[in-house]
Amino acid sequence: MSTGIGRVGEFELIWYDGMIDASEMVYGRGILGLDWVIWRDDRRDDKRMKKRRWAFCEFGLVFLVVYTEYTCAGPLDFELLVITGLASGLNKQLQGSLPDRRNDDLYRDYIDDRNAKSQDTLYCTSNGVPYPHPYESQRAGENGPLLLQDFHLVDLLSHFDRERIPERVVHAKGSGAHGYYRTTESLEDLCLADIFKAGKSCPITIRFSTVGGESGSHDCARDPRGFAVKFRTDEGNWDMVANNTPVFFLRDPAKFPHFIHTQKRHPATNLSGSDDSTMFWDYLSQNPESIHQVMVLMGDRGIPDGYRFMHGYSGHTFKLVNKKGDWQGTEFITQADSASKSPDHSQKDLYYAIERGDFPGWDVADLWEKEKINVFDLTHVWPQKQFPLRKVGEFFLNENVQNYFVEIEQATFNPSHMVPGIEPSSDPVLQSRLFSYPDTHRHRVGKNYQQLPVNAPKVPYRMANFQRAGNMAFYNQGARPNYLSSIEPISFRNRSVNLNKTHGHFIGEAITFLSEIRPEDFRFPRELWERVFEDGAKERFIGNVSGHMANCSDKEIIKRQIGIFREVSEDLASRLEKATGVKGYPGISGLRFNGTHNGMAKDKSLRAANGMTSNVSFSATDNNGGPSKGTHTAL
């Protein structure tokens, strides 16, 4: 409760007495824009306050000034002095009425540092000592050598030498922004996740990216696009790591590093694929399951006009679990609502659209399964006519980053970050990513990467665990026990998902598995060519593929790839032969592949990948790695 106790000029002095609930524990650019937070810990019966200098924050027409001094009315009470008023000259009129508290800001604060202007700062060394000029150096006389005692120079150069962190091996070139998600239609019949209740919302951070190129590559390269979203829900962070295409080049996880190597520069010439496409087509011609993604990539969808104008697909199948414990297979998709070139075309387009208030937005939908299909194959799709979209919510980006390195380059997204109600499927590529993504972040950013503000959860409870120390540990959980203590016990929440029911029931021996190419792998690529691509799109596709093949130095690779295209369509293969001047193979039945088993080979000696002849492991059933009866009961 608050009571008026006096005035300073035309501004009323108010005491705020009592406990501030979680909704009022905001700071920086939060709901109230307060510049500091004070709260009470009920269990410890004490109060804690982050002290900061008072600041002026606009809240509609009301200006609030928060003053960092407080008095204690009792062991469980605290009081907060707030000055409110309605005047544009607030800062000037109050000058002199309150003391300057800037010297009391003993601890650097992320929000304060993020929003401070250069005019409000003082140049200092890294240990906080004011320094007269950044260009000075100490020397032994005007023409003598430098002095090792010059800490300012030595520290400056040493830090500069370490400014860069390793770029992402994949998705190195990217852009991003902040915004919010809101559930518009409840998904509670399928999922118990709190965020899917109607009306629920949460802040989000999104990073868009190209996939294969390095950090300086062109935004408009013919390449898939990454579409990663961090939902900061009340139950923890949920990271949806997606692409702009519903399929990918592979379904066997061990192929991923090999494929990505073919997207990088040649180890001898150091040329990229735009100058030498041999490695790219060599991989594709030995792994025909990539054909669906090739059809998408080389078609009109291969280069989105900026990040604002593209889709986002999870690609993988996830499990949604409802309160009854029932689960359904699902694939998430975002559908672009908005529509409106330099190497940074997409970055520039996204940034300035947000700056001018043209906030990009997407719908969030899911696909759910009604028939038994192989939902674990990343090279296949779920046809929308058979599995219609269901809108769940929408999100918008309305805030650009203040510092790209801190808020985007250090942002990390993990498909293993899921909230209760969302579970992984047995999709083998998804399973490998559950490990690989966080492992990459620990190497690239550091063990404590989730303590960085852009990655940290924003939950309405004080989170704790028994992870401690490591490089750059900031929140190291105080003096609390680093083991499960009976003296100072930690609180627990009951599990909301029956994992024994949700997870598959697997009975079998350990096997070595490699998928094989089959006729069904060409079904959806054929539909793209025959039913989706119109005449102009077909001509552009042939031009894109033949133009890219022109930089392939090995004609045998082109012959093999045309043979793969022939399994899609004779018309397609014939057009490519004419455009490239290379006669392709009549199909793949007479080919052996080094990367996949050929289930369409007429000669049994050609079936096994890479010429293997003994102890070859083929799929024991016809599902080629798909779900089997009794192991995935919801399917």
N, C-alpha and C positions, 0 to 999 in steps of 0.2 A: 504494500500500500504506500501511497505517496502523500506528503503533506507540505503545503507551502510554508516557508519559514522566513521569507524576506525577499528583497529585490536588489539587483545590481543594475542601476539605470532602469531600462524598461523590461529587464529580464527577470523572471520569477525564479527564485531559488527553491528547489524541491529536494526533499530527502526521500530516497527510495529505501524502504525498510523491509527486510524479509528475504526469502529465497528466490533466486532467479531460476526459472525452469529451463529445460534443455533448449526450448525454442528461442530463448533470449540469450543463450550462450553463443553469440555471433560476434564476428569482428571483421575488420577490413571492408570488403564489398558485400557483406552479408545483408540480411533482411533489414536490419536497422542501421547498418553502416557504422556501428560503434567501433571505436579504435582500441578497445581493450575489453577483457572479459574478467568477470569475478564470479566465483561459484562456491558452493558449500559441498563438502564431502560428508554425507550423512553418517557413514560408517565410522569415520575417524573423528567426527565431531569437531572439525576445524574448518577454516576457510582458506582459500588460496586465491591469490590475485596476481595477474600479470600486469605489472606497472608500466605504463606508457605515458608519454606526455599527452596533455589534453589536446584535442583536435576538433576542428569544425566539420561537421558532416551534414549534408543536406538530405532531408527526408521529406519529400514533397515540398511544401511551403514552410515546413517547420525546421528550424536549425537546432541541432543538439550539440552541446559541448560537454564532454565527459572529463571530469577532473579526477585525477588519480588518487587523491587522498580520501581516506575513509575513517570512520570511528566505529567502535564495537559497542553495541548496546547489550550484549550478553554473550555467553559462550557459544550459542548457536545462531546468533543474529549478526547481520552486518548492514551497513548503511552506505549508500552510494549517492554522492552529491551530483545532481544533474541540473543544468541551467538550460531552460528552453526559452525560445523567443521567436518572433516573426519580424525579421528585419534583414535586409540584404547587407547592411553595414555591420553585421554581427562581429566579425573579426576586429574591425577597427575600433568599435565602441567598447569592446571588452578588453582591448589592449591596456595593460596596466592594472586591470581589475584582478587578474589572476597571475600568479607567479609563472615565470618561464621554467617549464619542467624538462626541457630538452636534455639537460645534463644528468637527469635521473634515468634516462633510457639506457640502463646499464647492459641490457641484453639485446642483441640484434634480433629483430623479428622479421619473419619472411614476408608477411603482408605489408608491413611498413616499408621494408626495403624494396619490395616489388613496385609499390605505388609512389615512392618518393621521387621528386624531380631533382635534377642535377643542382638546381639553384638552392636546394635545401640541404645540400651535403657539403662536407669539408674534406679536402684531399688529405689522405693519411697513408701511412705504410700499412701493411697487412696486420700488424699488431696494434693498430689504432693510434699511432703517433702522428700528429699533424706534420706535414712536410711542405716546404715552401714552393717547390716546382718539380714536376714529374720528369723533366729532361735533364736535371743536374746529375753529375757524377763526380766522385772524388778521385783526384789524381795527385801524383807526386810532382808538384810543380805544373806549370801551364803546358809543358810538352812531355811530361813523364808518364809512366805507366799508371794504370788504374790501381786502386787500393782494395785489397780483399775485405777490409773493414767496412766498405760501403754497403751496408745491409740493404739499403733501398734498391740499389742497382742489382746486386746479386739476387735478391728476392724477386725482383721484377723479371729478370731473365730466366730464373729457375722456374717460376710459375708459368711464364710464356712457353717454355719448352714442354710443358705438361698440360697445355690447355685442351688438347684434343683427347677424346675418348675414342676407342675403336668404333668405326662406323658399323652399322648393321650389315651382316653378311648378305642378308636378303632385306628388301624394302628399305634400302639406304636413303633414297631420295624421298622426302615427304613433307607434308604440310599439316597443319592442324588448327583447332580452335576449341573453345569451350561453349557449352550451352546447357540445355535441359531436355529431359525426356518426360513424357506424360502418358500414362495408360488411359486410353479413351474408351476401350471396350474390354471388360473384364475377361481374363483367361483362367479364372479360378476353377472352372470345370476341368481344365487340363493340368493346371500347375498351381502349387501352393505357395510359390514365391511371392513374398509380400509386394514386390514391385509391380506385379500383374493384377493387383486389385484396382478396380475402376477409380480413376481420379488420382492415383498415386503418381508421384513425380520424384525426380532426383536429378542432381547435377551430373553432367557428362563431360568427358573430354574425348575428342575424336582425332585420330591421326590417319590421313590419307597418304598413299605412297604409290610409287611404281615398284616393281618387284625385282627385276634382274640387274638394273644399272647401279652404278656407284652414286655417291651423294651429289656429284656434280653433273649427273646425266640429265638428258632432256626430259622435261615434263610431258612432252607429246610423243614419246617413244611408243612404238607398237609393242605393248607389254601389258600383262594384267595389272590391275591396280589393287593395292591393299586398302581395307576399309575397317579400321579397328576402333571399337567404341568401349570406353570405360564408364560403366554405370555405377555411380557411387550410391548404392542403395542403403536402406536402414539395416540390412542384414549383412553388409560388407560389399566389397567390390565384385562386380560381375563384368568380366572382360569378354566381349564378343569380337573375335579376331576373324575377319571376313575378307573376301575378295569381291571384285566387281563382276566376276563371272561365276556361274553356278557349278562349274567343273574345273578340273585341273589336269595337268599333263600326266599324272601318275596315280597309282593306287597302292603301290608297294613302298613302304616308308624308307627302306634302305636306298631307294633310287634318288631320293631328294637331294642329298649333297652332290651326287654325280650330275644330276640335271642342272643344278644351279651353277656348277663349274662351267657348263657349256654356255651359260648366259654371261659369263664374265669374259675378260680379255684373254687372248691366246697367250699361253705361257712363253712362247718364243718371240712372236711378233709384237705382243702387247696391243694388238688391234681388237677393237670391239666387234660385235656382230654386224654392225652397219657396214664395216669394211671387209669382214671375213666371216661369212655365215656357215662355214664348213662344220664346226663343232655342233652348232645348233641343229642342223639338218641330219648330221650323223646320229645324234641321240634320237631324234624323232623317228628316223628310218629304222632304228633297231628296237623301238618301243611303240608299237602301233596303237596301244591303248590311248596314246596322246592325241589321236586324230580328232576327237571331239573338241578339245581345247584349241587345237590348231584351226579348226573351222571357225570357231568363235573369234580367235585372236586375229586371223587374217581377213576376217569379214569387216563389215561396217562398224561393228561394236568394239573393234580392237583398239581404237584411240578415242576415249571420251573427251569431250570438249571441256576439260577442266573437271575438278573434283565435285563441283556442285551438280553436275549433270550425269551422274552414273549411279548404278545400282550397287547393292552390297548383299552378298550371299554368304551364309556360314559355310556352304559347301558340304560340311559334315552333318551327319545325323546325331542329334542329341536326344535325350530322354526328358520329357516333362512329366513330373510326378504330382498327382493331385492329393488332396487331404485323405482320400480313401486308400492311398497307396498304389492306385492304378497308374500306369504310365503309357505314354504314346511316343512313338518315334516322330521327330520333327526336324525341320530344316528352317532356319530363320532367314528372312530376306528383308531388305529395306528397299523401298521403291521411291525414286526421286519425285518430289512434288514440283520443285522450282525449275524454271527454264529462263533463261534470260533473253601473235603467239610467241613467244620468246622461250628460251630454255626453262624459265620459271613461270610459264603461262598459268599453270594451275594454281601455284602459290599466290601469284599476283591477283588472279581472279577471285580466289576465296577471300583473301585478306581485305581487298577493297570493297567487295560486296558487303561484308560485315560492317566495315567502317561507314558505309553510306546507309546502313539500316536495312539492306536487302538480305535478310537472314535466310540462309538455305534451310530447308526442312525436308524430312523424310517420314514416310509411314513405316511402321514395323509390323510385319506379318509373319505367320508361320504356316508350314505345310504339315499335314498329318496323314498318316498312312492308314489305308483301309484294305489293302491287299498285300499279299506276301510277295515282296520284291527284294532284291539285293540293295539294301539301303546303306551298305558300308562301302560302296564303290564311288570314289571321288571323281571318276571319269564319266559317270552317268548322272542323269537328272531325274527328278520326279515330275512328270508332265502335269502342268497346271490344269489342264482340262480334267484330268483324273483326280488330282489332288488340289483343289482350289485354294487360293489364298484366303486367309482370314486376318483382317486388320486387328491389331492389338493396341497399338499406340503410335505416337509420333514424337520426333525430336527435332529441335531447332538449334542452330549455332548462332549465338548472339554476342559473343565476346572474343575478340582477338587476343592472342597471347601478348604479354608485355616483353617477354624475353624468350626467344625461340629455343635456345639451348636448354634452359631450365624447364620449360613447359612442354616442349615437343621432343627434342633430341633425347632428353632423359626420361621421357614418358615411356612406360613399359606396359605391354599388354600380354596377358597369359590366358590361353584357352583353358588352363587348369583352374582359373579363378571363377568358380561357380557358386551360386547361392543355393540354399535349400530349395528343392523343387526342380532343379536343373542338374542333370547327370550326364556323363559322357556315354556314348555308345561304344561298340567294339570296332568301329571304323579304325583300321590299323594306322592310317595316316594321322587321324586325330589322336590316337593313343600315343604316337611318337611325338606329336607336338605338345602334348601335356607335359612331357619331360623337357623337350628341347627349348621351348620358349623361356621358361624361368631360368634354365641353365645358362642360356645366352645372356640374360640380364645380369646374372651374378658375375659373369666374366666381364661384360661390357661396361656396366654401370657400377657394380659392387655388390657385396653380400647384402648390405642393408639398403638396397634400392627402394624397398617399399616404405622406407621412412621419409623419402623425399616428398615434399608437399603434393606434387602432381600425382604421385602414386599412392599416397596414404589414404586409407579408408576414412570416411566421415560417418561414424555410427553413433547412435544415441546412448552408448554405454562405454565405460572405460575398458578397452580391450587389453588383454594380457596373454602372454604365453611364456614358454621357457627358453626362447631363443635369446641369446645374449652376445654381446661384444662383437668382434669382427671389425674390419676397417670402417671408419667413419660412423660408428654407432652414436646416434644422438639421443634417441629415446631408448635408454637401456634399462628401463623399468625400475629405477631407483634402488632401494634397499630390499625390495621384495625377494623372497626366496626364489632361486633359480631351479627348483625342483618341486615336486608335488608334496607340499608341506602340510602336516597336521597341526602345526603351531600357528601358522598364518595361512589358512586355507583359501584357495581361490574358488570363485563361484563357477557353476556349470549350468548349461541349458540343455534340457532333454532333446534328443535327436527327433526331428520332425519327419524324417524319411526312414522307412524300413528298408535298409540296404539289402537285407537278405532276400527281399521280394523284388526290389528294383533292379538289382544286378542280375545278369544272366546266370544260369546254372550250367557250368561247363564241366563236362566229363570227357576226358580224352588224353591221349599221349602227347608229349611234346613233339612237334613236327617242324620241319623246315618247309616254309611255304613261299611260293612265287606264283603269282597269278599267270593265267595264259590268255592269249587273244582268242576271241570267239566271235561268231557271226553277230551276236547281239551288241557287240562293241561298235558296230557300224550303223545300228538302227537310228540313233538320234542324229549323228552327223548326216546321214542320208536324208532325214526329214528336214534338216536345215537347208540342204542344197535344193531339194525338190519342192518343198512346201513353203519355206520361209524366204529364201533369197529370191528376189525378183531379178529380171534380166540384167538390169543395171548393177545390182549387187553382185551377181555372178561375174560380170566383166571386171568389176573392181577387185573381187577376190582373186581372180586369175592374175590380174596385174600385180597385186600385192605379193602373191606367192612367187610368181616367176621373177619379179624384180628382186626379191630377197634371195632367191636361189642363184641369181646371177653372180653373187659373191661366194658361192660354194665352189671350191676348187676340185672336188671329186665328183665326176659324173656318175659313178656307181651309186653314190648316195642318192642322187636325184632319181636314178632309175628305180631304186628301192622305194623311195617316197611316192613316186607316181604309181607304183604298184599298190601301195597302201591306199592312195586316193581312189584307185580303180575299184576297190572294195566298197567305197562309198557310192561312186557313180562312174559309169563308163564315159558319160558326157564330160564330167569333171576331168578325168584323166586325159581324155583326148585333147581337151582344150589346153591343158598344161603341156602336153607333148608338143603341140603346135607353138606355144608361147616360148618354151625353153629350147626347142630343137633337140630334145633328148627323148628317145623311145623308152618308155618305162616297161617294167615287168607286167605280165598279164594278170597279176594279182599276187597274193601272198602264199598261195598253197604250195609253191615250190621254193619258199624262202625259209632260212633258219635265222633266228634273231638272237643277238647276244644278250638282250635284256629281258626277254619274256618267252615263255613257252608258246609255241604256235599250235593251238588247238585246231587250226584249219589246214595243217600240213597234210598232203596226200601221202607222202613218204614218212613212215613212222620215225625214220632216222633223223628227220628234220624237226621233230616236235620239241625236243628238249632244248632249252636255252643254252647258248654258248657251247653246243656240241657235247654236253654231258652224256655219258653213256652208262654209268653205273650208279645205283642207289639214288635215282632221280625221283624227287617227290612231286607228284602231280596232285591236284585236288581230288580227294577221295569221293566227292559228290559232285553233282552238276551245278552247285551254286557258286563255284569259283570264289569261295571265301565269304559268301553271304550267310545270313542267319539260318540256323538249322532248327527243325522242329524240336521242341523240348528245352532249348537253351535260351530262347527269347520268346517267352510265352505271350507277350503282348502283340507279337507279330504273327 
